[in-house]
Structures are given as C-alpha cells and as structure tokens.
Amino acid sequence: MLFGDDERAAPEMGRRGFLSFAAAALSAATVPTLITATVAPVVLGSSPVEAAPLAGSVRRLALHNVNTGESFDGVYWADGNYKPDALKRLDVLLRDHRAKQVCHYDPRLFDLLARVHASLDSDAPFEVICGYRSRKTNAMARRRSRGVAKESYHTRGMAIDIRLPDASLRGVSEFAKSIQAGGVGYYPRSGFVHLDTGPVRTW
C-alpha cells in the first residue's frame, strides 16, 4: 500500500494563525458522517472569482486506485443533489483496504476534484495514491514517515493524495491552491498532490 506524506512540509504558524486553524478545524469536525441525497450543492472558495459553483446539471469524476486497481467513472451529483449510490461507491473505492474499513467521505472533496479536473482539460482519471486511512493504518504510516500527521485529514474522510498522468503535478497544485477550498500539499519527489477540505493552507 502506498502512503501519502500528508502534511510533512506544512508551514509554521503563529498564535493568530493557530487560533484561525483551530476554529476552522473545529468547524470541519462537525461534518456529518452520513451522506445523503439531500446534501446541498457545495460552493467552493470564498473569493468573488472562485465562488461560483460547478457549472452544469451533472458532476462527474474518474478515479483509479493504484493500490487496489479499482476505478470509478461516473456521475456523483445530478439535478441539485448528490447521488447516494455513487457516493457509496466512491467511499468503497477510497477505503483503507489494509484495515478493510470504509469511511463516509466529505463530498466537498469530490467537488474540488471535479473542479480541478475540468480546469486542466484532462482525459485521464485521477490516480489515487492514498484515500482514507484508519487510525491504525495512520499510526503505521507515522512509524514509516515523520511527515504523516497524527490527526491527518485522511482519517476523517476529508483528504486524498492524487496525480493526473496527462497533467503536471505543479499544474494540479497551483489550480487547487487558487480555489482556496482547503489544504494543498505539493510533493514532486513522491509524485502526488495532497488535497483536503480542512482549513485553507499550502505547503
């Protein structure tokens, strides 16, 4: 199983930054664990330029999990609602296959992925390096690498490590940063970009 490095190079923050981070993290922790079809459409970003929702009546995603060989290619949002069956399939695809545990993912992450994919005009599916990590798997990853965060957003179903075969890692990273919808980590040596729906920060 491949492990993402998570927040290894996350920048230091002062007292004010810590308080802002803590408030945002507390808010993120209240995300419901059960995703239903009545979840409201998500608006990404806070700036006037980036605040517009994804266009169109449907939202699609194409993902390939490099650890299991499994894929998803389909519509996960249509007619103003998330599709429960598609969300369940995505949860299974992004499961911790080592621990055989499935987590209900924050659907805002799927919106972020769809936005990034559309912006890069890519024909390839995202390659998933790491999705959900159980606490046990995360602890194992921490023993292997000092860069894995103890309270990783991977353990909350709010993070993913990905790459696009037909797009540059820097391009993926830079566009994701411009949206300001969460955390973005750029790992050119490891060959992936970390995305999460936690507080806005980059490293």
C-alpha distance (Angstrom), angle and dihedral (degrees) to the residues before:
residue distance angle dihedral
M1 . . .
L2 3.77 . .
F3 3.80 117.7 .
G4 3.78 123.7 -154.6
D5 3.79 117.3 -133.5
D6 3.81 91.4 -126.2
E7 3.81 113.6 -169.2
R8 3.80 100.8 -6.0
A9 3.79 97.2 135.5
A10 3.80 98.1 31.5
P11 3.82 108.9 148.9
E12 3.77 123.6 -108.3
M13 3.79 115.1 -103.2
G14 3.78 132.1 -154.7
R15 3.81 128.0 -131.9
R16 3.81 93.6 -81.5
G17 3.79 91.7 47.5
F18 3.79 91.1 47.7
L19 3.80 92.2 52.2
S20 3.80 91.0 49.8
F21 3.79 90.4 47.7
A22 3.81 92.2 48.9
A23 3.80 92.3 50.2
A24 3.80 91.9 49.2
A25 3.79 92.4 45.5
L26 3.80 91.0 51.1
S27 3.78 89.3 51.6
A28 3.81 91.5 48.2
A29 3.79 90.9 50.8
T30 3.79 89.7 64.8
V31 3.82 93.4 65.0
P32 3.84 106.8 128.1
T33 3.79 114.8 -105.7
L34 3.80 92.5 -144.6
I35 3.79 115.8 68.8
T36 3.81 116.1 -157.0
A37 3.78 136.4 177.8
T38 3.80 90.6 -101.3
V39 3.81 94.6 68.2
A40 3.80 107.2 127.3
P41 3.80 120.0 -115.7
V42 3.77 110.5 -89.9
V43 3.80 124.0 -123.2
L44 3.79 111.0 -149.4
G45 3.76 123.0 -145.2
S46 3.78 132.2 6.4
S47 3.80 104.7 -121.5
P48 3.84 119.6 94.8
V49 3.80 91.2 -115.3
E50 3.79 96.1 50.0
A51 3.82 100.5 33.3
A52 3.80 97.0 87.6
P53 3.83 114.2 108.3
L54 3.77 121.9 -121.1
A55 3.79 110.2 -72.7
G56 3.79 124.5 -119.6
S57 3.79 136.6 41.4
V58 3.81 94.7 -87.1
R59 3.79 136.3 44.3
R60 3.79 121.8 -153.9
L61 3.77 135.5 -167.6
A62 3.77 134.0 -169.6
L63 3.81 116.5 -163.0
H64 3.80 133.3 168.3
N65 3.80 119.3 -165.6
V66 3.81 107.2 -143.5
N67 3.82 91.4 -162.2
T68 3.81 97.8 56.0
G69 3.80 103.0 19.9
E70 3.82 89.8 -126.1
S71 3.80 123.3 136.7
F72 3.78 142.2 -163.8
D73 3.78 123.0 -158.8
G74 3.76 115.8 166.4
V75 3.79 152.6 77.4
Y76 3.80 115.6 -53.0
W77 3.83 98.1 171.4
A78 3.80 128.6 38.2
D79 3.80 138.7 159.2
G80 3.78 93.6 6.3
N81 3.80 97.8 -49.9
Y82 3.76 140.8 85.9
K83 3.81 113.4 -111.5
P84 3.84 108.6 -120.1
D85 3.81 94.6 -153.0
A86 3.80 92.0 52.0
L87 3.81 92.0 47.2
K88 3.81 89.9 52.1
R89 3.80 90.7 51.0
L90 3.80 90.5 49.8
D91 3.81 90.9 48.6
V92 3.82 89.4 53.4
L93 3.80 92.7 45.7
L94 3.82 90.9 52.4
R95 3.81 94.7 43.0
D96 3.79 125.4 129.0
H97 3.80 94.4 -102.6
R98 3.80 91.6 -175.3
A99 3.82 92.2 59.8
K100 3.83 93.1 29.9
Q101 3.80 90.7 -127.6
V102 3.79 129.1 140.5
C103 3.80 123.8 -154.9
H104 3.82 128.6 -162.4
Y105 3.80 102.5 -115.9
D106 3.79 125.8 -139.8
P107 3.84 102.1 -107.3
R108 3.81 90.3 -146.4
L109 3.79 86.1 75.8
F110 3.80 90.2 59.5
D111 3.81 89.6 50.7
L112 3.79 89.4 51.5
L113 3.80 91.4 50.2
A114 3.81 92.1 47.9
R115 3.79 90.7 50.0
V116 3.80 92.9 50.0
H117 3.80 92.8 46.1
A118 3.81 93.0 50.4
S119 3.80 92.0 48.3
L120 3.80 92.7 55.3
D121 3.80 95.2 47.6
S122 3.79 89.6 -133.3
D123 3.79 125.2 172.9
A124 3.80 94.6 -165.7
P125 3.80 128.6 84.3
F126 3.79 119.9 -113.1
E127 3.79 110.7 -95.9
V128 3.80 107.4 -134.2
I129 3.79 113.0 -142.3
C130 3.79 95.5 173.7
G131 3.79 133.5 0.8
Y132 3.79 125.4 160.8
R133 3.80 119.1 5.9
S134 3.79 121.8 -166.8
R135 3.80 117.0 -137.1
K136 3.80 89.5 -103.3
T137 3.80 93.7 51.0
N138 3.79 91.3 44.5
A139 3.80 90.1 53.1
M140 3.82 89.0 51.2
A141 3.80 90.4 50.0
R142 3.82 89.9 49.9
R143 3.81 89.8 55.2
R144 3.81 89.1 53.9
S145 3.80 96.8 43.7
R146 3.80 132.9 24.1
G147 3.79 88.0 -150.8
V148 3.81 95.7 72.9
A149 3.80 112.1 99.3
K150 3.81 118.2 -127.1
E151 3.81 91.2 -137.3
S152 3.79 94.7 37.7
Y153 3.79 118.9 175.7
H154 3.80 85.4 -131.8
T155 3.83 86.8 74.2
R156 3.83 90.4 56.1
G157 3.78 99.5 49.5
M158 3.79 90.4 -109.5
A159 3.82 102.9 106.9
I160 3.77 141.8 61.3
D161 3.81 136.4 178.7
I162 3.81 111.9 -143.4
R163 3.79 147.4 160.1
L164 3.81 135.1 -166.9
P165 3.82 116.3 -137.0
D166 3.81 92.8 -148.7
A167 3.80 98.4 42.4
S168 3.79 134.2 61.7
L169 3.78 118.7 -104.5
R170 3.79 88.7 -130.3
G171 3.80 90.7 54.6
V172 3.80 91.6 51.6
S173 3.79 90.8 46.6
E174 3.79 96.8 46.8
F175 3.79 95.1 49.5
A176 3.80 92.0 46.0
K177 3.80 89.1 51.7
S178 3.81 91.4 51.3
I179 3.82 91.3 57.5
Q180 3.83 92.0 56.9
A181 3.80 92.4 -153.6
G182 3.81 97.6 136.7
G183 3.78 141.8 -49.5
V184 3.80 122.9 -15.9
G185 3.80 122.8 -171.0
Y186 3.81 121.8 -174.3
Y187 3.81 115.8 -151.5
P188 3.82 109.5 173.2
R189 3.81 93.7 165.2
S190 3.79 92.6 53.0
G191 3.80 92.2 40.2
F192 3.78 103.2 -123.1
V193 3.80 146.7 87.0
H194 3.79 121.4 -129.3
L195 3.82 116.4 -140.6
D196 3.79 127.4 -177.9
T197 3.79 139.9 163.8
G198 3.79 95.1 -128.8
P199 3.83 123.9 106.7
V200 3.81 116.7 -35.7
R201 3.81 109.7 -92.6
T202 3.79 137.9 130.2
W203 3.79 136.7 -151.8
